[in-house]
């Protein structure tokens, strides 16, 4: 703890020495609240991660990829809000807008990818359980405030309101207001990206809804940047005395800020929408494969059941025995035709080389069966008709038309009747 305190003092003291003479600096150094918040978040994440590891859930709840994303988010947030680089935003309006965009479009998504709220919940598990019991009546209000529509309104509302000249100038003059501004940006952005990239489960928006969720936010959030870029006069007087040091007039600095909000910010939303559309297409392809596999499985089971049905029905057993000889049929030629046509790709057929298919039912005892496909009585004429055009007899069944001629069907039927 002592080392962390010394480190915090160093972070605060060095920028004060380096930027002590920077004109127009509102707060005279690096924001102490940012360093304190980052240390607190890092501590909570570490405690939560330790508890997850003790429970043996590392890799399932939070893994290396999530921990890496969290560390990246922590470092990026430090650079944006608590490093000497962040002090440039005190002098240039354009740098300040870049800081806000980075906080909302880079830092917050990295913390979402790192599952920071999950780790923090594990760190505060006893407190969370107590609040769950004591604040039960407020859960309905919390759910109302965290619906996708409510989160979208918070996100766009905070981004737009804090860039009104009056509130923006107040944030520059007051350290507490500045802390509130950055906190509202980050929290609303964390909620926004949590909705956009939440794990797919029942009750969440689909990928199409999420793409619309992000795209609509991109359109609305681009309006403040556009208005700032085309404004005919400077709107933020606090930066008027500091921009000349960097070779910019106040109006040029403001126009640059508007373009930063408009173009790079818009590109970040476009990338997010493209990622969501790609995930949507992948999910649709995966669902289509599952449906196709399920349909094929059901069809094969149905065909197996119908072809194997009434296998040993006694009333027709004597009639089948007399039908075993097909007039004009040559079983040897039939076996050759079966191999040439490729019937063995779907059926297991004794006596035919390579005929070990598992799609359709095995034909090892078709000569004794009562019905063909559960529809036709097992007679030579019916079997030949089925071989020539199964789709005509049972439209939509699994067996395709193989282009078998009348002569070929006669020889194939003769061979099949030898399988008893």
Secondary structure, DSSP 8 states (H G I E B T S, - for coil): -HHHHHHHHHHHHHHHHHTTT-TT-SSSSS-HHHHHHHHHHHHHHHHHHHHHHHTT-BTTTB-HHHHHHHHHHHHHHHHHHTSGGGGHHHH-HHHHHHHHHHIIIIIHHHHHHTTHHHHHHHHTHHHHHHHHHHTGGGHHHHHHHTSHHHHHHHHHHHHHHTTSHHHHHHHHH-HHHHHHHHHHHHHHHHHHHHHHT----TTS--HHHHHHHHHHHHHHHHHHHHHHHH-SS-S-GGGTTTSGGGT--HHHHHHHHHHIIIIIHHHHHHHHHHHHHHHHHHHHHHHHHHHHHHHHHHHHHHHHHHHHTTTT-GGGHHHHHHTTS-TT--HHHHHHHHHHHTGGGTSB-TTSTT-B-SSS---TTGGG-SEETTTEE--HHHHHHHHH-HHHHSTT-SS------HHHHHHHHHHHTT--
